[in-house]
Amino acid sequence: MTVTNALLAEQEVIKETNSALEDIQETLALALVDTLKAGDHITTPTVIKMLKDLEDMQLKYYERLEDNENVQGGLENQAQAEQEEQA
């Protein structure tokens, strides 16, 4: 079950990373509102690009999390099949 433990550990890291990315995204969104209110049209595109980059990162982490869960499910199915064969 070492692989399963590693997958569970990775899953927790992914969730923590996504949470941190959400915090950063929220901060940037607030910064975007401030730049728009201030009429700062130079900074605004930069903040929008940063938000887009964060969103792309989050999507990659969500995809990895989904892959992780699929591998875990496959391992569980394999273990169950082996137990049924032995019984």
VENFEN-V168633 format. One line per field, one symbol per residue. ss: DSSP state (H for helix, E for strand, C for the rest). psi: psi as a letter, one per 40 degrees, with the letter a starting at -180 (. if undefined). Layout:
ss->???
psi->???
This chain:
ss->CHHHHHHHHHHHHHHHHHHHHHHHHHHHHHHHHHHHHHCCHHHHHHHHHHHHHHHHHHHHHHHHHHHHHHHHHHHHHHHHHHHHHHC
psi->eddddddddddddddddddddddddddddddddddddefgeddddddddddddddddddddddddddddddddddddddddddddd.
